[in-house]
Each structure stands twice: as C-alpha cells, then as structure tokens.
Amino acid sequence: MDADVIVVGAGPTGLMLAGELRLAGVRPLVLERKPQRRDTPKAGGLGGQVLQLLSYRGLLERFEAACTDPVPAPRFPFGGVHLDFTRLTDPPMHALPLPQQRLERLLEERAGKLGVDIRRGHEVTGVSQDDAVVTVEVRGPDGPQQVSARYLVGCDGARSRVRDRAGIPFPGTTYPEVNRLAQITLPDTVTVLGNGGLDVPGFGTIAAGFTQTDRGLFAVGASPDSQVVSLYTTEDETTEYDDDTPMTVTELQDSIRRVLGAELPLGEPHRLSRFIFQARQAERFRDRRILLAGDAAHLFPATGVALNAGMLDAVNLAWKLAADIHGRAPIGLLDTYHDERQLAAARTMLHTRAQVALRRGHDPAAEALREVFQELLVDEQPLRRMGALLAGADIRYPMPGSHHHTLAGTFAADLTLHTDQGTTSVAELMRTGQPVLLDLADRPELRETAQGWRQRVAIHTAKTDDRPADALLIRPDAHIAWAATIDEPADSAAPALREALSGWFGTP
C-alpha cells in the first residue's frame, strides 16, 4: 500500500488530520486537487475550542505570531445581534484573526516537518474499497494512477467527491441568500464615529452593529483607532457564483446600495469574501474504510464555526485511526468518531439554525425576538452559556462503562501542575498527542493499575490547587475518558480505571 491513510483535501481539516496522524506514528498521504494553495479569501480566523487544542499541541504561540491584525475584543455576531463578552474577566469564547491562506501555510509547514507526503495537483476521480484496502483513482501531473491505503478520509469540502463516491447522503437546506464580508479602508470623506458607527456624506449616520432592512442585513464593525473596518451584507439572491471567482469592491458597493440604500465610498480592501449558507450533515461520518471530516461531513448556516468544527473532527479521528492501524484499537473505537463528532455537529447545527431564525426575519415580530434575545444576554449566566455553545466547549461525549464522573467526556482544563521536576501544565503534557494518566492525589494503586498500558499511556504524578479529581485519564484529543472522585476507595477506583483503559486503549 502507498500509505496507511489517504487524506483527500489540503485545507485546514485535512492538514490538521495529516499532522495528527503523523504525530501518532501513521503514514498519511495528502491528495489535493489544486496545484497550489487557494488565493481566494475564505475564513478570516479561528475561534472557540480549537484554540485551546492548538495550545495543547504547542502550536498556538506560532499561530498568534503569524497574525498581522490585533486580536479583536471578544464580541461576536449571532444571527443579527451581538454576543458581547468584554465585561467578563474570563470570556468563554475567543477568536484569532488568522486568514485561511496563512493558516493553511502554517499547518502545511507543520505537516512537512513531521514528514507528511502532500501531493498537489492530484484530483480524485474514483474510489473503491473492500474489507482490507481503499483504492483511489487519481489524475495528476504525470497522468492517471492508482494509490491505496488502509483508510481514506474525505476532507474535500462541501462538494466532496469522496462523500459522493461512497454514496453517503448529505441532506439539508441551502438558504437563498448571499453573504459578503470585507475588511477594508474608508476614504477621509467617511467618518468613523466614537461608538463604532459611520457618518456617510449625503446619507447620514449608519449605526454600529447590525442594521436590518426589508432588503437584507448590513453590519459594520469599526474603531476610530483602526484604519480598517469590517463590513457585511446579507441579501436573498438566486445568482450562482463560482467559489474561485473573487469578489470585487464594486460588487460589495452594489450590495450595500441594495440592502441599505446608501452610496458608501470604499477604499483599499484587505479581505473580500462571498459565501452562501447551508445546513447539511452527512447521514454517517463513516462507511467501512471511508470517513468524512470538516465541510465534507457538515455545513453550518453561520460564520465562525466551520474551521473550529473541522479541525476538532481531525483531532478526534486521528488517534483512533492510528490505534486501529497499529493493531491496538478495542472493538468499536473507530465507530466512536461518528458518534462523538455527530453529537458535536448537532450542537453546532442547533445554534447556527437558531441564528438563521434570528437573522432572516424582517417583520416586527422578528425585531421583537432579536430585542428580547439581546436583553437576555445582559445577564452573565445566559451569556456564558451562549459563549460555551458558540465555542463548542459545552460538548460532553458519552462515556462507556458504569463509572461516570461529572468530568468524564468533557475537555480537560489546563491545570497548573507542580511536580518534583518543577511546574508544568496539562497543555505541556498533551503536546506529544499521547494519552495521559494524571495522578493528582498520589494514588500508587492507580499508577500500578495503569502499568500494563505504560507503552501507550504516559503516567504522571503532580499536585494542583483545588484539584477537580484524584486522577484523570485524558485521551489524545484532550477529552477526559475517566476520573476518580476525590478520596474514592481503591476497590472501586482501580477497577473503573482498568475498564476505561481497556475500553479506550485496548488490552494491556
């Protein structure tokens, strides 16, 4: 076989998956249809849970250093209103302004350093599978060829050929609207007001935030301290646009005129992008030896969530594929990828469809709904709840077994850890992508229980302030597989740990 896993698509999801597979000792082969990285602007940054995951892999500082724009205040659009976390000392949602082209370059550099084989200009034309192998027909620079692997993962976007060739249905809705987004300068004739609004000659004041009209939605985000403003329009259209055809400043001006009725002078663009919204989810994320991740598996009708979801798909899937390929996966491990990530996608679909309902209404009832929703978000508890939902941080995967600690299935917090060798953290322990048993209460019987898995699971002893449990078993994707209740008796904790170790990491 040519590789252990063939990854189709060199976008953020595919590149993240390839890097994680290589980190786990698997040979991935990445096939990308385009001969070079896409220049057309797409996503403008990362947000949510994936930022903490990148920190756990030691990548976040490098990604932050690649940002040329300042990190914005934690305010996020939500269906025509705003979630404003600036008054919280520990906002549940953060964003990193990193254009997708730059993100892909960083992920490709990481994959290259790990030894990933990436072949650009290779288009998948056919896929077949049997009980042992997946065979892919490819048209590349040297003509048609075949490549084969144990598994194939389609990370090839909304029009996924892998999904189509596997015959996996992709039901859902395409909304009849076109969205345009820009970061752009304004000429001196337009004044940015102190409250973030605009004073436009011949028109008057455009309020900061969202302006709803019967022709669509307009939004502006501006600061007197910055020369670049963010502009956004949404309007119903039947025109079909080619994703590879860049949006122009004139196209944006025409859209603003239709939606707002204003002639808004524009300057030099820093980013121009156009997109439609769809709410779709693959009926299954796995068909025997073919799997789906990212936009090939789900499309959400709101901005700011696709990259988070796709890259988290990749990290969830990689270690499970690696365990299977290395021959140590317990029965059913690979099926948990579908179960867990479809659950996560359902949560994301829930709040993005709610955004559709908030965004698309134009009558007084819809205006009242948005006003009431905004009032609810003045209170801290609902604001935090919405932030966790938006970030994808409220996911709790179902854990097998009879021992269910409240932390089981959740993302592991980045605890500060004190050891005999000095101070470290959960993030530091997770950099290698290896599972971790973290003993926080000096429980030798738990460490002894885990000895049979010591070649697969890193065992650490540490102390932490306000320990959440006596011990944590953390999976490579940073989710907690098992936790020991504080002062839990050894005769119940040790058997439960053994059950969790066997259930996730195979026989000792």
Summary of the structure (lengths in Angstrom):
residues: 508
radius of gyration: 24.1
end to end distance: 28.9
largest distance: 78.4
contacts: 1717
relative contact order: 0.13
helix: 32%
strand: 28%
